Amino acid sequence: MIDYTKLQKSIAHLSAQFHNWQTLDETLPPLLQEAVAESVIQRFEVCYDCTWKVLKRYLAKELGVPDMPNSPKPIFRIAHENLVFNNVDEWLVYADLRIDVAHDYSGEKAQVALRVMGQFVEAVSALYGAMNPE
């Protein structure tokens, strides 16, 4: 049986912090606004990493896919081939975004990530539901 606890918590934490960022009081000092945005990015990184690792276990244990690779993009492609989700291109964008935000010191990629974070939350929630329909 696959333990979905970490994935479930990471989705909930990302969703809550993204909501905080969306409803942020713009009169707050810029440093506090930036801290909330950075927290959203950090929670995205954790959620993304947790997602592909759980997806790997799901593909191996629940669907019996042999010889699983140990990196996210091939995992997403295999999941797509096994009809876990329809839009592999969307997940490949998230994969690139995860790499970009980890090495973005200007903040430009973080702004891109924040613009698509709502879509990511919806996609990861749907994927979680497909893997764990309880």
Buried (B, 14 or more C-beta within 10 A) or exposed (E): EBEBEBBBEBBEBBBEBBEEBEEEEEEEEEEEBEEBBBBBBBBBBBBBBBBBBBBBBBBBEBEEBEEBEEEBBEBBBBBBEBEBBEEBEBBBBBBEBBEBBEEBEEBEBBEBBBEBBEEBBEBBBEBBEBBBEE
